[in-house]
Amino acid sequence: MKFLRDLVIKLVIYVVLLVGLLPVVVLAADAVPAQPDTNVINTPKAWEMVAKARGEAQNDRHYDAVADYLEALANDARLAQTVAQEIAYQKLWREDADKAIFYFRRHLALHPDEVNRDIRKGLAQAYSWSGRQEEAVALYRELVAEDGSDGGARLGLGRSLLWNNEMHEGYAVVRSVEDEFPAESPPGRESSDFLLTVMDNYTTHLGLHQTASWDSDGLDIYRSTAQGHFEVFGNMLLQVAPSAALFIMPDQAKVAAPRFQMGLVGSINHQWSFHAYGWVEHYFSKHPITNASTEKLEWTRPGGDLWLTWIALPNLRLDFGGSSMALETFQAFDKQLDFNQASVSADWRFARHFTLGGSGILADYSDGNSKRAGSGHLYWKREGKLQIITGPKLTYMDYSLSYPGGYWSPDWVRNGSWRLMLETRRGKMIFKFDGSIGREQEQGSDSLTVGGLSGHWGWRFGDRTLASLDAGYSRSKFSSASGYNRKFVGLNLKVMF
């Protein structure tokens, strides 16, 4: 198909342009000389820069500290024996884990006769943060074998195991820290907080989900899903996820949709990871579902979802995806309409508190229609007991065919909104809020005020179980395939074995 051919060509062009720009970004970062000029000696100036860097480090000005440490080395390369570990930690705190590894290793090479347990712990953490989980696990195991009372090393081991998709052992290690150390101690507090994150945000061995949504055109959707994840091939997860959906609309026959889904999640290397899911779903009704149809619905179709994540730089993430899905409106069911789409997105944290992101989508519909969509955002993030993320988001979408029937497809539509996301914790509970307000306009219509509110409450009860509740309302035509406002609620139960 000409559309798919053009789609592939455009995606290749995007990737080539992106890869072409990466060297420029890399050259802008501070370089690490593999062999510093040991003949350069200017000790007074060098020690002056070290003192300045240490002051900046104490004030969490990690970028400035690294620059001044490197200038100190340029003036007197012999100082590497003293400051290599300090540079390593500054690189780590600014989330430049690859370069932190270089300096941790350099310090260990310059001090071969010392135990250097703290430096090795720092190196293990840098391995983990850079995505080199197998190296991190190996070093953490050495540290734990040497001193089993080191809660920090045991917690690091558990984290790295979990990030390497070794869920059973990783969870058991972190649980042992939570169980053996006082709740008010750093290991006890950090392990409990991390386990709440794992249960609420991560993949778990078992998940049971019940969701419901109610659109302003009268369409109600109820969906039940069970997800099981099994560790395979060392550090990959095999997913088995049966589900069933029920679609109800006034004066229409009900539509049921059982689905059987399987998937695989894993890492290719420390920079690349993937999620791949495939399914077979069957849509059916006992009676014709629209006044225009004469036969009941019987439609079986395969579908899938795949995306690749590339950590191109410590502060740059890219995702490349593709999917094949059905359109979930009654008119679309009657016509058995579905679509295939490709997507690319990027998030660039260009400063400590700021992230710039964008995404693009090209889609091909089975009725001959096609869609282009793009969005961009600039978010400010503040960490702490109350995490805050806020900023503007712009979205644009257009279709080649305007309203061919069966789903919402305007010639073009645009949305500009301000978004606010909050997160806080209390004991073993987590609370999240997501709100937005803005203006939206499609061709031939006046602009209108739109927005949305949603909340999330998660409670980790027992050692290995979490229950959560999600609820919200969205007043935007982007809310559903039919272009109507939507209310929704979800109940979830997650278990780690």
N, C-alpha and C positions, 0 to 999 in steps of 0.2 A: 504493500500500500504506500502511495506517495507520502501520506502523512507520517507514517512510521519511519519511512526512509529519511524524511526531513527532520523528524524528531531525533533520530540517531545521529545525524550529521550535526545538529545543533548541540547536542550533549557532548559530542567529541570536541567541537570547537570550544565550548565552555571549559572542559577539562584541560585542553591544551593551553588556553589562555591563562588559566589558574596556575598550572604547573610552571608556565613561563614566568609568572610574577613571583613565585616562591623564592628564587634566588635573590631578588631585590629585597624581599623581606628579611631573608637570612643575613644578607650583607649588612643590613641596618642594625642587626643585633651585635652586641659586643663579641668579638672573636676571642677564642682561647688559643694562644700560641702554644703549639706542642713543644717547641724547644725555645724558651726565652733566651735572650742574649745575656749570658752570664758575665759578659765583660762590662756590662753597664752597671756602674756603681755610683750612686749619689745618695748615701745613707741619710743625711739630715733631711733632705727633701722627702725621701721615701718614708721615714718615720713620721713626718708631718702629715703625709697623706694617710698613713695607717691610723693615726690618732683621729683624723677627721672621719675616716670610714667607720671606725668603732663608734663614734658619737652618732653617726647617721644610723648605724645598725641598731643602737639602743632605742632610737626613735622610730623604728620600723620603716626607715627610708631605704629599702633594700636595693633599689635600682641605683641610687646615688652611692650607697656603700660599695657596691660591686665596682662601679666606675672608679672610685678612689682607691680601692684595693688594687685594681689592675694598674692604675697609674703608679702606685707604690712599687709594684713589681717591675714596671718599666724602668724605674729609677734605680732599683737594686734588686736583681733577680734572686739574690741569696735569701731574701725575706720569704720566699716560698716555703721554706722549712717552718716558718713561724705562722704565716697567715693563710696557708692553703686550706686548712680546716675552717677558718673563719669565712673565707670566700665560699667554700662548699655550703655552709649553712645559709649564707645570704642567697646563694643561687637557689637553694631548696625552698626558702621562705618566699622567694619571688616566683616559685613554681617552675623553675628552669631545671628540672630534675636531671636531664641528660648532662648538663655541664656541672651540676653538683656531683654527679658520679665521677667525673674527671678529677675534680679537686679532692674528693674524699680518697680516691685511689692514689693520687699524687702524695697526699699527706702520709698514707700508709707506706708508700714506697720510700719516703724520706725518713720514716721512723720504723724500720723493720724489727727492731729489738723491743718495742713497746707493746703492751697488751692492746691498748687503744680500743677498749670495748665500746665507749661512747661513739667513737668515729665509725666503728663497724655498724653500730645501730643506725647512725646517720646514713651510711652507705646503703644499708638494707631498706631504709625508708625511701631513699632516692630511687633505688631499683623499683620499688613498688609504685611510687608516684609516676615513674616514667613508663609503666606498663610492663616492665620486665619481672613478672610475678614469679616465674620459676627461680630466677636468681635470688629474688627477695626471700622466697620461702626457704631456699637452701641456706642462706646466711642467717636468717632468723632461727632456723632449727639449730644451727651451731651455737648461737647465743643462748637459746633456751636450754640446750644440753649442758652448757657451762654453768648456768645459774637459773634454775627453775623458779626462783623467787622473784625474778625480774618481771613484774607485771607488764611493763611497757613493751618488752621484747615479745612476751606471749601474746599481747594484744596485736602487735605488729604482725606476728605470724598468722593469727586468725584472720586479720583483715586481708592479708595477701592471699591466703587460701580462698577466701570468699571471692575476692576479685579475680581469682584464677578459676572460678566456677567449681571449686571443690567445696561445695556447700556444707556437706555433712560434717567433715572434719573441721572446717573453718568455724562453723557455728559452735561446735563443741568446744573448741579452744577458747573462743571469746566468752562463752558461757562459764567456763571454768574460772576465768579471771573475774567475772562478775560475781560468781559464787564464793570465791575464796578471799577476795579483798573487800575491806569495808566500803560501804556505799559512798562515804564522804571522801575516800582516798582518790587520787587521780586515776589509778587503774580501774577502780570500781566504778567511778563516775563515767569515765570515758567508754568503758565497755558497755555499760547500760545504755548510754546515749547512742552508741554505734549500733547496738542490736535493735533499738527502736527504728533507726534509719533503715537497717537491713529488712526488717519485717514490713515496714510501711512502703519502701520504695523499690526494693530489690525483688528479683525473681525468687520464689520460694518453692519447696517441693510440692506443695498442694495449695491451690487457690480455688475458692468457691465464690462466684460472683452473680449477683442478681441486680439487674438494672431495669429501669423503666423510664420512658420519656413520653411527654404529652405535647403535641404540636397544636398551634392555634387553629389549624384547619380541621381538627378533630382526629388526626392520626395518633393512635397510641401504639407504642412499641414496648414489648416486654421480652427480656433476653436473660437466659440462664446459662452460665458457663462453668465448667469444671476444668481446671488446668493442673496437669501433673508434669513435673520436671524430673528427669533422671540423668545422672552424671554418666557420660559415655566418653570413650576415647581419651580419658585422662582429664581434660579440662574443657569439655564441651557439654552442653545440656540438650537432651532430647525432650521435646515437648509433645504431650498428647493432650488434646483439648476438645472434647465433645461439647456441643452447645445446642441450644434450641431457641428460636425466636418466634414470637406471635405478634402479628400486625392486625390491629382492629380499627375500623373506621365506621362511622354511622352509615346505615343503609348499604353496607358492603359486606360481602362474605369475608370471614376471617381467613388470613393467610398464615400458615405455619411454615417454619423453615428450620429443620434440623441440619446440623453441620458437624462434620468430623474433620478435625484439623490436626496436623502434625507439623513440627518445626525443629530446627536445629539452631543453636546459639553458640558462638565461640569466637576465638581470636585467631587471626592468621599470623600476626606477629605483634610486637608491642605497640605498633602504630595503627594496625588495621584490625577491625572486628566486624562480625556480620550477624544478622538475624535473617533467617529464611523460614517462611511459613507457607504451607500449601494446604488446601482444603477442598472438600466436595460438599456442596450444599444442595438441598432439594426444597424448592418452594411449591406448596400445593394448597388447594382450597377444595372444599366439598361442593361449592357452587360457583357459578360465574362471578367474578369479583367486580365487574363494572356493568353498567346498563348496556354498554355497546358490545360486550363479549357474550358469546353463546356457549362456551365451554369452560369447565372448571380449569383452574391453573394446575399444570404439572410441568415443572421446569427443574431440571437437574443441571448444574454447571460446576466446573472446577474454578478455583480462584487461588490467589496467592499474594504474598507480600514479601518483598526482599529489600533490605537496605544494608549498605556498607558504610562504616564509619571510619574516617581517616583522621588521626591526630597529626596533622601536617607539621605543626609547630606546637610548643607548649601552650600557647594561647590562641591557637587556631584549629577549629574542628570543622570538618566537612562531612556531609552525609549524602550518599547517592542512593536513590531508591526507585523501585518499580512495583506496581500492584495491578491486580485485575479483580474488579468487584462488581456486584450488582447494584443497580439504583433502587433505593428503598422508598418508592411511592407506589400507590395502587395502580396508577396509569402505567408506570414503568414496568410493574410486574406483568400487567396484561400484555404489554408489548415485548416482554422479556428483554429489557434493555440493560446493558452493562457497559463498562468502560475499562480501558487500559490506560495507565498513566505512568509517567516518569518524572522524577523530582530530583532537585539538588538544593542543598541548603548549607549555610556556613554561619559560624559564630566566631567572632574575633574579639577577644578581650584585649583591647588596645591600651588600657590603663587599669590601675588597680581596682577601681570601682565601676568601670564602664565597659559594656559589651555592645558591639555592633553586629547585627545579624540580618540575614536575608534568605529568601527561598524563592524557587521558581518551579512551576508545574506545567507540563504539557500533557493533555489527555485526549484520547481518541474514543468516541462513543460509537456503539454498534448501530445507531441510526444515521451515521454519517457526520455527526456533529463533532466539533473539536473545541477544546478549551485551553486558554492560556491564563495562568494566574501567577501573581508575584506578591511578595510582602517584604517589608523591611522594618527593623525596630532598632531603637537605641535605648538600652536599659542601664540604669544606675542601681548598684547593689550594695547593701550595707549588711555586714555580718553582725552577729550578736545574739543575745537572748531573744530579741525580736528581729528576725531577718526581714529586710525590706528590698523588694525589687520593683522599680517603677520606671516608666518612660513612655514615649510615643510609639505607635505602630501604624503603619500604612499598608493597605491591602488593595490590590487591583485585580479584576478578573474580567475576561470577555470570552464570548462564544462566537464561532463562525456562523452558526444558525441560531437565530433568535426565536425562542419558544417553539421548537418543533413539536412539542407535546410530550407529556409524561413526567416532566421535571422542570425545575426553575432554571432558566438559561437565558438571561438578558443579554442584549448586545454587549453591554459593558456595565460594570458596577464598581464603585470605589468606596473605601471606608478609611477614615482617619480617626484613631482613638487614642486615649491615654489609659494605660494599664497600671494597676497596682496589685502586687502580690505580697502577702504577709505570711510568715511562718513563725510559730513559737512552740515551746514544749513545756510540759509540767509533769514531772515524774515520768511515768511510762505512757503519757498521752502526748499526741502531737495535733496541733491545730493549724489549718491553712485557710487562707482567704484569697480569692482572686476576683478582682472587679475591674470593669472598664466602662468608659463612657466616651461617646464620640458622635460623629456625623457620617451618614451613609447616603449614597445616591446612586440610582441606576438610570440608564437612558430613558427619557420620556417621563421621569417622575421628579418631584421636588425632593430635596434632601430632607432627611429626618434624623432625629436624635435616637441613637441606639446605645446599647450597653448590655452588660451582663453582670451577674453576681453568682458566685459559687463558694461553697465551703466544704472543708474536709476535716473529719475528726477521726483519729486513729487511736486505738487503745491496745497496748500489748498486755494481755492478761495471761498469766501462766508463763512458763519459761519459753515456749515455742509457738505461741499462738497470738495472732493479732486480728481484731475486728475493726472495721472502719465503715463510716457512713459518708457519702457524698451527696450533695444536693445543690441545685442551682437553677437559674433562669437566664435565658439569653434572648434579648430583643434585637435580633439582627437577621437579615435574609440569608446570611451565611450559616445559620444555625442548623438547617436541614436541607435535604435534597429538593424539597418542595418550596423552599424559600419562606418558611413560616417561623414564627417565634417558638421557642421550645422550653419546657420545664423538664427537669430530670432528677432522678434520685438513684443511688446505688448502694447496695449493701455487700460487704466483702468479708470473707474469712480466709486468713492465710496461715499456713502451718509449715514449720520447719522440722524435719525429722532428724 
